Amino acid sequence: MSVELVCDTAAIALEVAGVGLLAGSDGNGRMELRYSTTSLCTRLADIENTVGEGPMIEASRSLAPVLVSDLDNVAAARRWPLYTALAVEEGARAFFAFPLVVGAVRVGVLTLCRREPVALDVAELTDALVFGEIALMLILDEHAGLSNGDGEQPGNTFTLSDPQVHQAAGMVAAQLDLSLDDAYARLRARAFVDRRPLSEVAAEVVARLLRFDIDLGAS
């Protein structure tokens, strides 16, 4: 499974005009477009990075989903005056942004757009959150140097070949009172933020050079 396949599947399943996946942040809200199913999503991401405002940036900063069922109204225009005018001009009428986070670590944002002012219903919202979770785990796995060729969704089972990573996950689980799967996600998130191999981060945890319960960057 790949993040591209997740986005393509989400676009079909949710019946939206496009799905985009953005990763990373420079601290000012600018993110890199990792993949887009349509040129519309590509253009909308470019608009936000250009004007410095919009639902994608707000979702990343607030760590909460931002759901806009109609971009062409007064409320949206007041919220993002520069973004909304350009987004509507491009043909977008609804936009939904889901932050991809582990603890306080911002990994990216999954975005959905529609050409009609139609909100996501409860079932669609639930499915969008699931697609976001899968995309999050895939990105973290990639940065940790892990493969997922067995067809299983990442994060659903805790299978590790490196005993030290397994030991480190157990220590993080004890430090933060988490399940092993959640502790493993924290390890991968830390490796993602530090741009280091997962094995290196795990080694520091095992050597007690890194503790997640007192290190703010890993909380």
N, C-alpha and C positions, 0 to 999 in steps of 0.2 A: 504494500500500500504506500502511496505517496501523497504529499500535500496537494499536488495537482489533481490527483484522482478524487481526493476529498472535496475539493472545490467544485470540480465538474459534477460530481454526484449531488452535492448540495444544491447546485443551480437547478438541476433537473427535479430533485425531490421537493424542493421548496417553491418551484415554479416562479423564479425571480429572473430579472433581466440580466443579472450578473453577480458573480461572487469574486471577492478579492481577498488576498491574504498579504498582510504587511507585517514585517518583522523588524525588530530593533528600534532604537530611539536614541537621538543625540541629546536628550534632556530638554529639548525645546519642542517636542512633539513631532518632529520630522521622522518619518519611517520609510523604509525601503519596500517597494512593492515586490513581493516575492513571486506572486502569480495572480493573474486575472483571467477570468473566463471570457470577458468581453472588453471591447475598447471603451465602453461607457465606464466601467469600474476603473480602468486605467486612468481615464481622464479625471474622474472624481478624486482619485488619490492624488493626482498631480495638482488639482485645484487646492486641496487642503494643505499640501506641503508648500504651495506657493503663497497662499494668503495667510496661513498660520492659524486657521480656525476651521471648525466643522465637527460633525459627530464622531468621526474617526479619532481625531485628536482628543476630543473630550472623553471618549471611552477609555483611551489609553491613560489619560491623566487621572480620571476618577476611579478607574478599575471597576467600572460598572457598565452594563450594556446601555447604549443610547439608541432609542427606538423612535424614529420620526416617520409617521404615516403620511405626512403631507409637507413637503418642503416649500410649497408655494402658498404659504399663509403668513399672517402677520407675526405669529409667535416664533416661527422658525427664522423669519427675516430679522427679528429683533435679537435672537439668540446668536445668529451667525450672519450678519448683514452682508459681508463680502462673499462668503461661500454660497449661500442659498441662491443668490441671483445667478451666479455662474453655473451652479449645478442644475438649476431649472432650465437654463438656456441650453445645456447639453442634452436635456431630455429626461432627467431624473426627477421623480416626484415623491418617492419614498426611499428611505435609507436606514439601514440597521447596522450597528457596529457592536461587536462583541469582543471585549478585551481578552487576550490570552495571557493569563497570569498564574504564577505559582507563588503563594504568599504575597510578598510585595514586589516580586520580580516581574517586570513587564517584558513579555516575550514578543508580543505582537497584537494584531487585531484582525479579526475575521469580519468582512463587510459584505452586506447584501444590498442590492438596489433594485427598485422597480420603476417602471415608466408610468405606472398608475398610482394614485394616492390610496394604496390599500395596505392596511396594517397586517402584521403577522398574527394569525390566530394562535390559540393556545398550543395546538399540536405542532404548528410550524415553529413556534418559539422554542418549544422543547427540543425539536429536532435540530434547530440551529445551534442550541447550546451543546448538543451532543457532537455535532460536526466540529464545533470550536474546540471541544475537549480532545477529540481525536487529532486535530491539526496541531494543537499544543504539544501533545505527547510525541508526535512525529518530528516536530522541529527540535525538541529537546533531545530526542534519540539521535538525530542527525549530528547535532553539535557534540554529543557525548561519544560519537563514533560507533553507535550501535546499529545493527541491521534488524529489520523486521520482516524477513523473508518467509516466515512460517505462516503468513496469512492471518495471524491474530492481531487484533487491535492493540496498539501499544498501551501499556499501563493497566491492562485488564488482568495480567498475571505477573507475578514477580519471579522472573527467571533470569538468573545471572550466571555467567560462566566464570567470572573473576571472584574468587572467595573474598578478596579484600574489599571489593565493592559491596558484596553481600554483608560483610562485617560492618562496614561503615554505615550502610543503610540501617542496620540494627541499632547502632549507636545513636544515629540521628533520630530514629523512632523513639528510643528511650528518652533522649534529650527533650524532644518536642511533644511526646505523648501522641505519636501518630501511628498509623498502620505502616507496614513495610512498603506498600505501594506508594503511599503519600511521602514517606521518607525518601524513597528512591527518586520521586519527582523533585524533591527539594535538592537532592544531590545533583541531578541533571541541570536544574535551574542555576545552581551555583557555578557549575562548569560552564554553562552558557554565558553567564554574566562575566566570569573571569576569562573567558576564551581559553580554557585549559582542558586537557583531557580529563575525562571522568575518573580514570584510574589515579591521576595525580591528586585530585581533590579527595578521593577516597583515602589515599595514603595519608594525607594530612589529618583526616578525621581519626583514622586508626591510631596514628602516632600522637593523638591528642594535641595537635598543633592548631586544629580548627574545631571550634564548638559552635553548633548552630543555635543553641539556646542563649548564647551571650553575644553572638556576632550579628549586628543589626543588618548587615548586608545580606544575610541569608534568612532573615525572618519574614 
